[in-house]
Amino acid sequence: MNRKPTAQEASRLTRDDWLDEAFNAVVEGGFDNVKVLSLAEKLKVTRGSFYWHFTDHADLINSLLMRWKVAQLELDAKLKLQQSGDALKDLDLVVDAAFLQAGSELENLRFEQAFTFALARVEPCDKLIR
């Protein structure tokens, strides 16, 4: 039977643990699937633990997107450093990096698809507001 962790165990839960679980939720069902209570249940902690690391749901989503963006920029910088000047070698490097980046279960690709879908829903609203 699954038990709730003690206060000491829950205090060891990190911001990255929440972000990892939020990432998994996006991969499984898109950004609409990122719900604090559901994440807390999966992490076996109370919702109060969430507020130790984030001010609100928007902070979680913004932090998740920032972490993803930083990882993408780091990968891009790494690829630029590895350029050889040989077009075929560089193409091979980029293709290998793309397959690695997609993830063994294509989780990164599914995250990017969810992000693109969410962005497409937000952009028309932004135009209406402006």
C-alpha positions in Angstrom: 0.0 0.0 0.0 1.3 3.5 -0.9 1.8 5.7 2.1 2.3 9.5 2.3 5.9 10.4 3.1 6.7 11.9 6.4 7.3 15.6 6.8 11.0 15.0 6.6 10.7 13.0 3.4 8.4 15.5 1.8 10.9 18.3 2.6 13.4 16.5 0.5 11.1 16.9 -2.5 12.8 19.4 -4.8 11.5 22.0 -7.3 13.0 19.8 -10.0 10.8 16.9 -8.8 7.7 19.0 -9.3 9.0 20.2 -12.7 9.8 16.6 -13.8 6.3 15.5 -12.9 4.8 18.5 -14.7 6.8 17.6 -17.8 5.5 14.1 -17.6 1.9 15.4 -17.3 2.4 17.5 -20.4 3.8 14.6 -22.3 0.9 12.4 -21.2 -1.9 14.9 -21.9 -0.8 18.4 -22.8 -0.6 21.5 -20.7 -4.2 21.1 -19.6 -3.1 17.9 -17.8 -0.8 19.9 -15.4 -2.9 20.1 -12.3 -1.4 20.7 -8.9 -3.5 18.2 -7.1 -2.8 15.5 -9.6 1.0 16.2 -9.5 0.9 16.1 -5.7 -0.9 12.7 -5.8 1.7 11.3 -8.1 4.5 12.7 -5.9 2.7 11.4 -2.8 2.7 14.7 -1.0 0.1 17.3 -0.1 -0.7 20.3 -2.2 1.0 22.5 0.4 4.4 21.1 -0.7 3.8 22.7 -4.1 3.6 26.2 -2.6 7.0 25.7 -0.9 8.5 25.7 -4.4 6.1 27.8 -6.6 3.9 30.8 -6.0 1.1 29.4 -8.2 0.2 27.3 -11.2 1.5 30.0 -13.6 4.8 30.0 -11.8 5.1 26.2 -12.3 4.3 26.5 -16.1 6.7 29.4 -16.6 9.4 27.5 -14.7 8.8 24.4 -16.8 9.0 26.3 -20.0 12.1 28.2 -18.9 13.8 24.9 -18.0 12.9 23.4 -21.3 14.1 26.6 -23.2 17.4 26.6 -21.4 18.0 22.9 -22.2 17.2 23.6 -25.9 19.6 26.6 -26.0 22.3 24.5 -24.3 21.9 21.7 -26.9 22.0 24.3 -29.7 25.2 25.8 -28.3 26.8 22.3 -28.0 25.9 21.5 -31.6 27.4 24.8 -32.8 30.7 24.0 -30.9 30.8 20.5 -32.5 30.5 21.8 -36.1 33.3 20.4 -38.2 32.9 22.3 -41.5 32.2 19.0 -43.3 28.6 19.2 -44.3 28.0 15.4 -44.2 29.6 15.0 -40.7 27.6 18.0 -39.5 24.4 16.6 -40.9 25.1 13.3 -39.2 25.7 15.1 -35.9 22.5 17.0 -36.1 20.4 13.9 -37.0 22.0 12.0 -34.1 21.3 14.9 -31.7 17.7 15.1 -32.9 17.1 11.4 -32.2 18.7 11.7 -28.8 16.8 14.9 -28.0 13.5 13.3 -28.9 14.0 10.9 -26.0 13.7 7.1 -25.8 9.9 7.3 -25.6 9.7 10.5 -27.7 8.8 12.4 -24.6 10.7 15.6 -25.7 9.0 15.5 -29.1 5.6 15.1 -27.4 6.3 18.0 -25.1 7.2 20.2 -28.1 4.0 19.2 -29.8 2.0 20.1 -26.7 3.8 23.4 -26.5 3.1 24.2 -30.2 -0.6 23.3 -29.7 -0.9 25.4 -26.6 0.9 28.3 -28.3 -1.5 28.1 -31.2 -4.4 28.4 -28.8 -2.9 31.4 -27.0 -1.7 33.5 -30.0 -5.2 34.3 -31.3 -6.2 35.5 -27.8 -3.1 37.7 -27.6 -4.1 39.4 -30.9 -7.6 40.1 -29.6 -6.2 41.8 -26.5 -3.8 44.0 -28.3 
